[in-house]
C-alpha cells in the first residue's frame, strides 16, 4: 500500500518564470517534485501521483478542494494508506480545515507546500514533501483527520495558521502548538486533536451560498459593514479582542442577525471570544443578546469555512448555532 500524492501548484512547484522573466510560476509536476526529494525512494513506499492543477493557491475554490477530497477518497478506497497534497501556502490553513470537516477516513490526509521555490538557495519543498509522505504513511497519524506537515512539524488542521509571510517556519498553531514532529525520519505524535462529530457531506448549494468576512477596525463606519453584508447569506465578524465592535455597529449587526447567521470571532489571531464578561453596547454579551453566534476559538478564516459549508448544506439557524458550539 502506498501514499497517494496530489499536486495543486504553489511555490513548491514554481521553477518556471513568466515570459518577462520577473515572476515565478508553477512548472513542476508530481514526478519532478518527487525526483527532487533525496530519501523518498529509500522509504520503500510507492507514491501514486495525481497532477490535478498548477494554480496559485489564491485561485483555489471550495469546489476544487471538495473535488480533491472525492479523488483522495477514491485513492484510499483503492488501497492508499494515506494522502499527501502539495499546494500553495497562502490558503493552506483554510483548505486544510475544509478537508478536515469533510474527510471521512482514518487514513491521514496531509497537506504541505514550500516557502522557498526550487530555484532559490535552500528550498524547503523537498524536506516538507518527505516529512509529509512519512506522516501520511505512519500508522501513528491515522484517525487524526487533516494534518499540515511543514518544517518537520505536524499541525492539526483545526488549529494551524499561516503566521509569517516569508518564513519557512510560517505554520504554527498558536492555541495548541504542533501535535507532533518528524524526528530522524519518524513521525512522533505527541498529542491527538479532539475529533468532532461525523464528517459533513458534500454540500449541494455552494455556488448560491455567499458568506462574507469583515474585520472590524478603529473608527469603523456602519455603511461599510452594511455594504459587505448586502446580498450575503451569512457573515463572520472579526471583532476586537474578545469579540467587541464599536457601539454604533451594534444595531446593524443585530438587524443582520435577524435575517442571516452572523458569527462573532476575534481578529487577534489566537484565543477565544468571550460570552459574558463585558456588557457595554457592542461587547460580546451585547452582541450575543442581539442574536450573534459565538465563534469560540475558531479564527475568522476557519469560521467562514465552517459557516459556508453549513449554509451550502442547508443548515438552519439552530444547526449553525449547534455546529459553532461544537467546533468553536
Ligand atoms: N503564492 C503561493 C501560493 O499560495 C505562495 C506559496 O505557495 O507559498 O500559491
Boltz pocket constraint, residues with backbone or C-beta under 6 A from the ligand:
constraints:
  - pocket:
      binder: B
      contacts: [[A, 9], [A, 10], [A, 11], [A, 12], [A, 55], [A, 56], [A, 57], [A, 58], [A, 87], [A, 88], [A, 89], [A, 90], [A, 91], [A, 113], [A, 114], [A, 115]]
      max_distance: 6.0
